[in-house]
Amino acid sequence: MKYTRLLGAMLLATLLITACGSATATEVPTVVQPLATEPAASASPVVVDTPEATGTSEGSVPVTGETTVKATLSDNYGPILTNGDEISLYIYTKDTQNGDTSACVDVECTSKWLPLTTEGAPVAGAGAIQSLLGTITRDDGTMQVTYNGWPLYLYSGDTAAGTVNGQGMDNEWTLVSPSGDAIQP
């Protein structure tokens, strides 16, 4: 019985490695370190990072399930929110906090600023607060993740974990703190 389970686990691991074999590894810069946090006293959901696919014609980032939002430590800005792959997340000051729509809907905006989307309820990873996560429905029917009532975006110029190239862009885009506040440039 033990050997059957072990063999099954090894087969599953082999299938996962094979399925992920076409993905390229991204080297994480030394400026970003996972944010160390103490576990909360109350029970919290199990956190599973879901890999995200990249690129669509509409500019959103498709996912295959729930999306993870977590906190990561940036040398220049302190704790910031990132997706499960530690790519920086931003808010758009033209959006309305606790609104039900995004102001970034035209091709010019969505080609640079990719809405963080999900197919399930977003999940808080280390350092993020589950009760601040939510969603809005975009015009194309996708669900965009919100944090503290602000729609979240990825910047197309942040091509690796730890990059913060969108910070302060056009004086309208800012990184987000784990408390849900805009981080001023």
C-alpha positions in Angstrom: 0.0 0.0 0.0 2.8 2.4 0.9 4.6 1.6 -2.3 1.5 2.3 -4.4 1.1 5.7 -2.8 4.8 6.5 -3.3 4.6 5.4 -6.9 1.5 7.5 -7.4 3.1 10.5 -5.9 6.3 10.0 -8.0 4.1 9.7 -11.2 2.2 12.9 -10.3 5.5 14.8 -9.6 6.8 13.6 -13.0 3.7 14.7 -14.8 3.9 18.1 -13.1 7.5 18.5 -14.0 6.9 17.4 -17.6 3.9 19.8 -17.9 5.9 22.7 -16.6 9.0 21.7 -18.5 8.3 24.2 -21.3 8.2 27.2 -18.9 11.4 29.1 -18.5 12.8 29.9 -15.1 13.1 33.5 -14.1 16.0 34.5 -11.8 14.7 36.5 -8.8 16.8 39.6 -8.2 18.3 39.9 -4.8 16.4 43.1 -4.1 13.2 41.2 -3.5 12.7 38.9 -0.5 9.5 37.2 0.7 8.0 39.1 3.5 8.3 37.2 6.8 5.1 37.2 8.7 3.8 35.6 11.8 0.8 33.3 11.3 -2.5 34.9 12.4 -4.2 33.6 15.5 -7.4 32.9 13.6 -7.8 30.2 11.0 -7.1 31.1 7.4 -7.6 29.3 4.1 -4.8 27.1 2.7 -2.8 29.2 0.2 -1.9 27.7 -3.2 0.0 29.7 -5.8 -1.7 29.2 -9.1 0.5 29.7 -12.2 -0.7 32.4 -14.5 -0.7 32.3 -18.3 0.5 35.4 -20.1 -0.9 37.7 -22.7 -4.2 38.0 -24.5 -5.5 40.3 -27.2 -7.5 42.2 -24.5 -4.6 42.8 -22.3 -5.8 41.0 -19.2 -3.8 38.2 -17.7 -5.8 34.9 -17.8 -5.5 32.5 -15.0 -6.6 28.9 -14.6 -8.1 29.2 -11.1 -7.9 31.5 -8.1 -5.2 34.2 -8.1 -2.8 34.7 -5.2 -2.0 38.1 -3.9 0.9 38.3 -1.4 3.3 40.8 0.1 7.0 40.9 -0.9 9.7 43.1 0.5 11.1 45.7 -2.0 14.4 47.4 -1.2 13.2 50.8 -2.4 9.5 50.7 -1.2 9.3 48.3 1.7 6.5 45.7 1.7 4.5 45.8 -1.6 1.8 43.6 -3.0 2.7 41.1 -5.7 1.0 38.3 -7.5 1.9 34.6 -6.8 5.0 35.0 -9.1 6.2 38.1 -7.1 5.4 40.5 -10.0 4.5 43.9 -8.6 0.9 45.0 -8.4 -0.4 48.5 -9.0 -3.5 50.7 -8.5 -4.7 53.3 -10.9 -5.6 56.7 -9.4 -8.3 57.2 -12.0 -10.2 54.2 -10.6 -12.8 54.7 -7.9 -12.1 52.9 -4.6 -15.0 50.5 -3.9 -16.4 51.1 -7.4 -17.7 48.4 -9.6 -15.7 49.2 -12.8 -12.2 49.9 -14.0 -11.2 53.2 -15.6 -8.5 51.3 -17.6 -10.5 49.9 -20.4 -9.2 51.2 -23.7 -6.5 49.4 -25.8 -3.9 52.1 -25.0 -4.3 51.5 -21.3 -4.8 47.7 -21.2 -1.8 47.1 -23.6 0.5 48.5 -20.8 -1.5 47.8 -17.7 -2.8 44.3 -17.5 -5.8 43.8 -15.2 -5.1 41.1 -12.6 -7.8 38.6 -13.3 -9.0 35.4 -11.6 -11.4 32.6 -12.3 -12.1 31.9 -8.7 -12.0 33.8 -5.4 -8.7 35.5 -5.0 -6.5 34.1 -2.2 -4.3 36.0 0.2 -0.7 34.7 0.4 1.9 35.6 3.0 1.5 39.2 4.2 -1.8 40.0 2.4 -5.1 40.4 4.1 -7.9 38.0 2.8 -10.7 40.4 3.9 -9.3 43.2 1.7 -9.5 41.0 -1.5 -12.4 41.1 -3.8 -13.4 41.2 -7.5 -15.2 43.4 -10.0 -16.5 42.3 -13.4 -14.8 44.0 -16.4 -16.7 44.9 -19.6 -15.3 41.7 -21.3 -16.8 39.5 -18.5 -13.5 38.7 -16.8 -13.2 39.1 -13.0 -10.5 41.6 -12.0 -9.0 41.2 -8.5 -9.4 44.2 -6.1 -7.6 45.0 -2.9 -9.0 47.4 -0.3 -11.6 48.3 -3.0 -9.0 49.2 -5.7 -8.7 47.2 -8.9 -5.2 45.6 -9.3 -3.0 45.7 -12.4 0.4 44.4 -13.6 2.7 46.6 -15.6 3.9 45.2 -18.9 7.3 46.8 -18.3 7.8 44.6 -15.1 9.1 41.5 -16.8 10.7 39.8 -13.8 10.0 39.4 -10.1 11.1 42.4 -8.1 10.9 45.0 -10.9 8.9 48.2 -10.1 9.1 50.0 -13.4 5.5 51.2 -13.3 5.8 53.0 -9.9 4.7 56.7 -10.4 4.1 56.3 -14.1 2.2 59.3 -15.4 1.6 60.3 -11.8 -1.4 57.9 -11.9 0.0 54.4 -11.1 1.3 53.4 -7.7 2.4 50.3 -5.9 0.2 49.0 -3.2 1.1 48.3 0.5 -0.2 45.2 2.3 -2.6 47.5 4.2 -4.1 48.5 0.8 -2.8 52.0 0.5 -1.0 53.6 -2.4 2.8 53.8 -2.0 3.9 57.2 -3.1 6.9 57.4 -5.5 
